[in-house]
Amino acid sequence: MILSNYLSVLAILLPILVLATCLVVSTYNLYFHPISSYPGPRLWAISRFPYVVSLYRGRLHIDIKEIHNRYGPVVRIAPDELSFIEASAWSGIYTGGVANQGFIKHKAYSDAQGFESLFDASDENHARLRKLLGKRFFAAASVNKQEEVIQSYTDILIKRLKEQVREVPIGNQASKDDKKATESGVINLQEWYNYTTFDIAGKFTLSEDFGCLEGSTYHPWILMVLTHFKMSALVMALRLYTPLDVLFVKFAPARFLRLKHEFLRLTREKFGRRLSKTYPTSQDDFVAAIFNDPKSRGVTRDELEANCILMILAGSETMATSLLSATNFLCKSPQVLQKLTEEIRQYDKEGDLKLTNLNQLPYLNAVIRETHRVCPPLANAPARVVGPGSAMISGRSIPPGTAVGVTQYAAFHSPTNFALPTQFIPERWLKIEESERFAGDNRDVMRPFSVGGRDCAGQNIGMAEFRVVLARVIWNFDISAVSTLAWEDQKCFMLWQKDPFFVNLKSVARDV
């Protein structure tokens, strides 16, 4: 009887206690928290739940952009987190401190992928790894050697694309023997860009590609990668509600877990094969760069393996996204595509499309920069946490323990930073006298590879690959979209999830 009464009272008091706790926490977060004075949606200020739901849906970049458009350049997107879109915030958050790395990374990143690499290493470990892991390999001076690999795989891409299209005569009077006859066909460029970038990343890292271009098909590894990124993003989101992250890993759909584990297993097998092979000292992949550099001897096998995985992951997916988004925006803007086509086809020989020439093409460079603005490789902010003592960011005093970051998608699409921010207009990156209407653009906010000691190590390779592949596709083919992608509808987890993109390709007829 006493126990029954106790349980009855507990059943009444427990919900009241939970409700009272929620009310107290919500009131504190909304009115008394150290960053309560910063604007933002009330629900986001009260709880992390809206943030987690938005990340889970792949819409965090869109939602934060809309919050900035409504509330201003510094907004509160969680009880303890602020998002910035001002250029000065880059140096305030991501530089200074240990090895110029800025504030420490948010704990949610730690081991979210199941292995520690440059992406989530501690400040001390990151500084050591960045110094040891093939500094020579990532240097701008190394790109000339790496261009040979990029060009060779682009050769295969162009060959395979030409095999995919069918031969048809131009005009009703054209005969089969007409020299102006060309080839055309509908191609899913999303697949072909992925094939190319994964093969290049594999070759750069382990001297072994994935056979995607030769086989004209996805390696199972690629499908696993897409699952891996989505699952890692969900773990990061749920880590903010421990122990839900642990429960998710234990009770996630079996297919997710199987693909993630298979992805790691296959990659480690590739890594093991690379270590078991003997290559000449002239071999210039990432692993060889480590082995041939006496200063890199302090790297352990596990560290090297984890960073090889990171190189393949980051190098392939971000590059495929950039190529796809650039082609999509070009197809949406026929005048831009025509202008770029004329600039690239000034060269009569495809062999002239080398980096020494491509680096000098102003409109190609403008297209690439505009692509990174409209579709940044990392749409969301790589969050950092202010250390002990307050910090000055963009002229504002930020209390310790606050998570802070520059949300790239929001910053690059903000009307306070760019005129006509939703439109793809490469002219904004040309000389000011050529683009007066964009003279007020805040170009300094554009940091697609981040800044400081944790900026993107592979940006030189990535830019070289972007230029070569895009230029050679445009030199070889006339492109028109069957249906363009609404990029604002593409979901983004850790990286972008890309829909199929079908285009009509026509081989450009040239006199031999």
TORLUMNU-557395 format. One line per 3 residues: number of its first residue (from 1); for each residue x negated, y negated, z of C-alpha. Coordinates in steps of 0.5 Angstrom, whole numbers, padded with zeros to 4 digits. Each point is the difference from the previous one (the first is absolute). Layout:
N
NUM) X Y Z ~ ... $
END
This chain:
512
1) 0000 0000 0000 ~ -0006 -0005 0002 ~ -0004 0002 -0006 $
4) 0007 -0001 -0005 ~ 0001 -0007 0003 ~ -0008 -0002 -0001 $
7) 0001 0002 -0007 ~ 0006 -0004 -0001 ~ -0003 -0006 0003 $
10) -0007 0001 -0004 ~ 0005 0001 -0006 ~ 0002 -0007 0001 $
13) -0006 -0003 0002 ~ -0005 0002 -0005 ~ 0004 -0003 -0006 $
16) 0000 -0006 0004 ~ -0007 0000 0002 ~ -0002 0001 -0007 $
19) 0004 -0006 -0003 ~ -0002 -0004 0006 ~ -0008 0002 -0002 $
22) 0002 -0002 -0007 ~ 0003 -0006 0001 ~ -0006 -0003 0005 $
25) -0005 0002 -0005 ~ 0004 -0003 -0006 ~ 0001 -0006 0004 $
28) -0008 0000 0002 ~ -0002 0001 -0008 ~ 0005 -0005 -0002 $
31) -0001 -0006 0005 ~ -0006 0001 0004 ~ -0005 0004 -0004 $
34) -0007 -0004 -0001 ~ 0002 0000 -0008 ~ 0007 -0001 0001 $
37) 0000 -0007 -0003 ~ -0002 0002 -0007 ~ 0006 0001 -0004 $
40) 0003 0006 -0003 ~ 0006 0004 0000 ~ 0003 0002 0007 $
43) 0000 0007 -0001 ~ -0007 0001 -0002 ~ -0002 -0004 0006 $
46) 0004 0004 0005 ~ -0003 0007 -0003 ~ -0004 0003 -0004 $
49) 0005 0004 -0003 ~ 0002 -0004 -0006 ~ -0007 0000 -0002 $
52) -0001 0007 0000 ~ 0007 0001 -0004 ~ -0003 -0004 -0005 $
55) -0006 0003 -0001 ~ 0003 0007 0000 ~ 0004 -0003 -0006 $
58) -0006 -0002 -0003 ~ 0003 -0007 0000 ~ -0004 -0004 0005 $
61) -0004 -0004 -0005 ~ 0007 -0003 -0003 ~ 0003 -0001 0007 $
64) -0006 -0004 0003 ~ 0000 -0004 -0007 ~ 0007 -0002 0001 $
67) -0002 -0001 0008 ~ -0005 -0005 -0002 ~ 0004 -0003 -0006 $
70) 0005 -0002 0006 ~ -0004 -0001 0006 ~ -0007 -0003 -0003 $
73) -0007 0002 0000 ~ -0001 0003 0007 ~ 0006 0005 0002 $
76) 0001 0005 0005 ~ 0001 0007 -0003 ~ 0000 0004 0007 $
79) 0000 -0002 0007 ~ -0007 0000 0000 ~ -0002 -0001 -0007 $
82) -0001 -0007 -0005 ~ 0000 0000 -0007 ~ -0004 -0005 -0004 $
85) 0000 -0003 -0007 ~ -0005 -0006 0000 ~ -0007 0001 -0003 $
88) -0003 -0002 0006 ~ 0002 0006 0004 ~ -0004 0004 -0004 $
91) -0007 -0002 0003 ~ 0004 -0001 0007 ~ 0002 0007 0000 $
94) -0005 0004 -0004 ~ -0006 -0003 0001 ~ -0005 -0001 0006 $
97) -0001 0005 0006 ~ -0004 0006 -0001 ~ -0003 0001 -0007 $
100) 0004 -0006 -0002 ~ 0006 0005 0000 ~ 0005 -0005 0004 $
103) 0005 0003 0005 ~ 0000 0007 0001 ~ 0005 0004 -0004 $
106) 0007 0002 0003 ~ 0000 0007 0004 ~ 0006 0002 -0005 $
109) -0006 0001 -0005 ~ -0004 0005 0004 ~ 0000 0007 -0003 $
112) 0007 -0001 -0004 ~ -0003 0004 -0006 ~ -0003 0005 0004 $
115) -0007 -0002 0000 ~ -0004 -0006 0001 ~ -0003 -0004 -0005 $
118) -0002 -0007 -0002 ~ 0007 -0001 0000 ~ 0001 0001 0007 $
121) -0006 0001 0004 ~ -0002 -0005 0006 ~ -0004 -0006 -0001 $
124) -0006 0003 0002 ~ 0000 0006 -0004 ~ 0003 -0004 -0006 $
127) -0006 -0004 0000 ~ -0005 0006 0001 ~ 0004 0004 -0006 $
130) 0001 -0006 -0004 ~ -0008 -0001 0000 ~ -0002 0007 -0001 $
133) 0006 0002 -0005 ~ -0003 -0001 -0007 ~ -0001 -0008 0000 $
136) -0004 0001 -0006 ~ 0006 0004 -0003 ~ 0005 -0006 0001 $
139) -0005 -0006 -0002 ~ 0002 -0004 -0006 ~ -0007 0002 -0003 $
142) 0002 0007 0000 ~ 0006 -0001 -0005 ~ -0004 0001 -0006 $
145) -0001 0007 0001 ~ 0007 0001 0003 ~ 0003 -0003 -0007 $
148) -0003 0006 -0004 ~ 0005 0005 0004 ~ 0006 -0005 0000 $
151) -0001 -0001 -0008 ~ -0001 0008 -0001 ~ 0007 0001 0004 $
154) 0003 -0005 -0004 ~ -0002 0003 -0006 ~ 0004 0006 0002 $
157) 0006 -0004 0002 ~ 0000 -0003 -0007 ~ -0001 0006 -0004 $
160) 0006 0004 0004 ~ 0004 -0006 -0001 ~ -0001 0000 -0007 $
163) 0002 0007 0000 ~ 0006 -0001 0004 ~ 0003 -0005 -0006 $
166) 0003 0003 -0006 ~ -0002 -0003 -0007 ~ 0006 -0004 -0004 $
169) -0001 -0004 -0006 ~ 0001 -0008 0001 ~ 0006 -0002 -0004 $
172) 0005 0003 -0005 ~ -0005 0000 -0006 ~ -0006 0003 0004 $
175) -0003 0007 -0002 ~ -0003 0005 0004 ~ -0007 -0002 -0004 $
178) 0001 -0008 0002 ~ -0006 -0002 0004 ~ 0005 -0005 0004 $
181) 0003 0006 0002 ~ 0000 0001 0008 ~ 0001 0004 0006 $
184) 0006 -0002 0005 ~ 0003 0004 0006 ~ 0003 -0001 0007 $
187) -0005 0001 0005 ~ 0001 0000 0008 ~ -0006 -0005 0002 $
190) 0001 0001 0007 ~ -0003 0008 -0001 ~ -0005 -0002 -0004 $
193) -0003 -0006 0004 ~ 0000 0005 0006 ~ -0003 0006 -0004 $
196) -0006 -0005 -0002 ~ -0001 -0003 0007 ~ 0000 0006 0004 $
199) -0005 0003 -0005 ~ -0005 -0006 0000 ~ 0001 0000 0008 $
202) -0002 0007 0000 ~ -0006 0000 -0004 ~ -0003 -0007 0003 $
205) 0001 0004 0007 ~ -0002 0007 -0001 ~ -0002 0001 -0007 $
208) 0006 0004 -0002 ~ 0007 -0003 -0003 ~ 0007 0003 0001 $
211) 0001 0002 -0007 ~ 0006 -0004 -0001 ~ -0002 -0003 -0006 $
214) -0003 0006 -0003 ~ 0006 0004 0002 ~ 0005 -0006 -0001 $
217) 0004 0002 0006 ~ 0000 -0002 0007 ~ -0005 0004 0005 $
220) 0004 0002 0006 ~ -0005 -0004 0004 ~ 0004 -0006 -0003 $
223) 0007 0002 0003 ~ -0003 0001 0006 ~ -0004 -0007 0001 $
226) 0007 -0003 -0001 ~ 0003 0004 0006 ~ -0006 -0001 0004 $
229) 0000 -0008 -0001 ~ 0008 0000 0002 ~ -0001 0005 0006 $
232) -0006 -0004 0003 ~ 0004 -0007 -0001 ~ 0006 0004 0004 $
235) -0005 0002 0006 ~ -0003 -0007 0000 ~ 0007 -0003 0001 $
238) 0002 0005 0005 ~ -0006 0000 0004 ~ 0003 -0007 0002 $
241) 0005 0004 0004 ~ -0005 0006 0003 ~ 0002 0006 0001 $
244) 0004 -0001 -0006 ~ -0006 0001 -0005 ~ -0002 0006 0003 $
247) 0007 0003 0000 ~ 0000 -0002 -0007 ~ -0006 0004 -0002 $
250) 0002 0006 0004 ~ 0007 0000 -0003 ~ -0001 -0003 -0007 $
253) 0003 0003 -0006 ~ -0004 0006 -0002 ~ -0001 -0002 -0007 $
256) -0003 -0007 0002 ~ -0005 0004 0005 ~ -0002 0005 -0005 $
259) -0001 -0005 -0005 ~ -0004 -0004 0004 ~ -0004 0006 0003 $
262) -0001 0003 -0007 ~ -0003 -0007 -0002 ~ -0005 0000 0005 $
265) -0002 0007 -0001 ~ -0001 -0001 -0008 ~ -0004 -0006 0001 $
268) -0005 0003 0006 ~ -0001 0006 -0005 ~ -0002 -0005 -0006 $
271) -0004 -0003 0005 ~ -0003 0006 0002 ~ -0002 0002 -0007 $
274) -0003 -0007 -0001 ~ -0005 0002 0006 ~ -0001 0007 -0003 $
277) -0003 -0003 -0007 ~ -0006 -0002 -0001 ~ -0001 -0006 -0005 $
280) -0005 -0004 -0003 ~ -0003 -0006 0004 ~ 0003 -0005 -0005 $
283) 0007 0003 0002 ~ 0004 -0007 0002 ~ 0006 0002 0003 $
286) 0002 -0002 0007 ~ -0003 0006 0004 ~ -0006 0000 -0004 $
289) -0001 -0008 0002 ~ 0000 0002 0007 ~ -0004 0006 -0001 $
292) -0005 -0004 -0004 ~ 0000 -0006 0005 ~ -0005 0001 0006 $
295) 0004 -0005 0004 ~ 0006 0004 0000 ~ -0002 0007 0003 $
298) 0004 -0002 0006 ~ 0006 0002 -0003 ~ 0003 0006 0002 $
301) 0003 0005 -0004 ~ 0007 -0001 0003 ~ -0001 -0008 -0001 $
304) -0002 0001 -0007 ~ 0006 0005 -0002 ~ 0005 -0005 0003 $
307) -0003 -0006 -0004 ~ 0000 0004 -0006 ~ 0008 0002 0001 $
310) 0001 -0008 0001 ~ -0004 -0002 -0006 ~ 0004 0005 -0005 $
313) 0007 -0002 0004 ~ -0001 -0008 0000 ~ -0004 0000 -0007 $
316) 0005 0004 -0004 ~ 0007 -0002 0003 ~ -0002 -0008 0000 $
319) -0003 0000 -0007 ~ 0006 0004 -0003 ~ 0005 -0005 0003 $
322) -0004 -0006 -0002 ~ 0000 0003 -0008 ~ 0007 0002 0001 $
325) 0002 -0007 0002 ~ -0004 -0004 -0004 ~ 0003 0004 -0006 $
328) 0007 -0001 0002 ~ -0001 -0007 0001 ~ -0003 -0001 -0007 $
331) 0006 0004 -0003 ~ 0005 -0005 0004 ~ -0004 -0006 -0003 $
334) -0001 0001 -0008 ~ -0004 -0007 0000 ~ -0005 0002 0005 $
337) -0001 0007 -0003 ~ -0001 -0003 -0007 ~ -0005 -0005 0003 $
340) -0004 0005 0003 ~ 0001 0005 -0006 ~ -0004 -0006 -0004 $
343) -0005 -0001 0005 ~ -0002 0007 0000 ~ 0001 0002 -0007 $
346) -0005 -0005 -0002 ~ -0005 0005 0001 ~ 0000 0005 -0007 $
349) -0003 0005 0003 ~ 0002 0004 0006 ~ -0007 0001 0003 $
352) 0000 -0007 0001 ~ 0005 0000 0006 ~ -0006 0001 0005 $
355) 0000 -0004 0007 ~ -0005 -0005 -0003 ~ 0005 -0002 -0005 $
358) 0007 0001 0004 ~ -0003 -0004 0006 ~ 0000 -0006 -0004 $
361) 0007 0000 -0003 ~ 0004 -0005 0004 ~ 0007 0002 -0002 $
364) -0002 0007 0002 ~ -0002 -0002 0007 ~ 0006 -0004 0001 $
367) 0004 0005 -0001 ~ -0003 0005 0005 ~ 0000 -0006 0005 $
370) 0007 -0001 -0001 ~ 0002 0008 0000 ~ -0004 0000 0007 $
373) 0004 -0006 0002 ~ 0007 0003 -0002 ~ -0002 0007 0002 $
376) -0005 0000 0005 ~ -0003 0007 0001 ~ 0002 -0001 0008 $
379) 0006 -0003 0000 ~ 0001 0000 0008 ~ -0005 -0003 0005 $
382) -0006 0004 0003 ~ 0002 -0002 0007 ~ -0005 -0002 0005 $
385) 0000 -0002 0007 ~ -0002 -0006 0004 ~ -0005 0002 0005 $
388) -0001 -0003 0007 ~ 0001 -0007 0000 ~ 0004 -0004 -0004 $
391) -0002 -0001 -0008 ~ 0001 -0006 -0005 ~ 0003 0002 -0006 $
394) 0002 -0005 -0005 ~ 0000 -0005 0005 ~ 0004 0004 0005 $
397) -0002 0003 0007 ~ 0002 0007 0000 ~ 0001 0004 0006 $
400) -0005 0006 0002 ~ 0003 0007 -0002 ~ 0004 -0003 -0006 $
403) 0000 0004 -0007 ~ -0001 -0005 -0005 ~ -0001 0001 -0008 $
406) 0001 -0003 -0007 ~ 0006 0003 -0003 ~ -0003 0000 -0008 $
409) 0006 0001 -0003 ~ 0004 -0006 0004 ~ -0006 -0004 -0001 $
412) -0001 0001 -0007 ~ 0008 -0001 -0002 ~ 0001 -0006 0005 $
415) 0002 -0007 -0004 ~ -0004 -0003 0005 ~ -0006 0003 -0003 $
418) 0001 0001 -0007 ~ 0005 -0004 -0005 ~ 0005 0005 -0003 $
421) -0003 0005 0004 ~ 0005 0006 -0002 ~ -0002 -0001 -0008 $
424) -0006 0003 -0003 ~ -0004 -0006 -0003 ~ -0008 0002 -0001 $
427) -0001 -0008 -0002 ~ 0000 -0002 0007 ~ -0007 0003 0001 $
430) -0003 -0003 -0006 ~ -0003 -0007 0001 ~ 0004 -0005 0003 $
433) 0000 -0005 -0006 ~ 0003 0006 -0004 ~ 0005 0001 0006 $
436) 0002 -0006 0003 ~ 0007 0002 0002 ~ -0004 0005 0005 $
439) -0005 -0005 0002 ~ 0004 0000 0007 ~ -0001 0008 0001 $
442) -0004 0002 0006 ~ -0005 0005 -0003 ~ -0004 0001 0006 $
445) 0006 0004 0003 ~ -0002 0005 -0006 ~ -0004 0006 0004 $
448) 0003 0006 -0003 ~ -0006 0004 0002 ~ 0000 -0003 0007 $
451) -0006 -0004 0003 ~ -0006 0001 0005 ~ -0003 0007 0002 $
454) 0006 0004 -0001 ~ 0001 -0002 -0007 ~ 0001 0005 -0005 $
457) -0007 0003 -0002 ~ 0002 0003 -0006 ~ 0003 -0007 -0003 $
460) -0006 -0001 -0006 ~ 0002 0007 -0002 ~ 0007 -0001 0000 $
463) 0000 -0006 -0004 ~ -0005 0003 -0005 ~ 0005 0006 -0001 $
466) 0006 -0005 -0001 ~ -0003 -0004 -0005 ~ -0003 0006 -0004 $
469) 0006 0004 0000 ~ 0005 -0006 -0001 ~ -0004 -0003 -0006 $
472) -0001 0006 -0004 ~ 0008 0003 0001 ~ 0002 -0007 -0003 $
475) -0006 0000 -0006 ~ 0003 0007 -0002 ~ 0007 -0001 0001 $
478) 0006 -0005 -0001 ~ 0004 0001 0006 ~ 0008 -0001 0001 $
481) 0004 0002 0006 ~ 0005 0005 -0001 ~ 0003 -0003 0007 $
484) -0004 -0004 0005 ~ -0001 0001 0007 ~ 0003 -0005 0005 $
487) -0006 0000 0005 ~ 0004 -0003 0005 ~ 0003 0006 0001 $
490) -0006 0005 0000 ~ -0001 0002 0007 ~ -0006 0000 0004 $
493) -0003 0004 0006 ~ -0007 0000 0001 ~ -0001 -0001 -0008 $
496) 0006 -0001 -0005 ~ 0004 0005 -0002 ~ 0001 -0001 -0008 $
499) 0006 0002 -0004 ~ -0001 0003 -0007 ~ -0002 -0005 -0005 $
502) 0002 0002 -0008 ~ -0003 -0004 -0005 ~ 0000 0000 -0008 $
505) -0008 0001 -0002 ~ -0002 -0002 -0007 ~ -0007 0002 -0002 $
508) -0003 -0006 -0004 ~ -0002 0001 -0007 ~ -0007 -0002 -0002 $
511) -0004 0001 -0006 ~ -0006 0005 0002 $
END
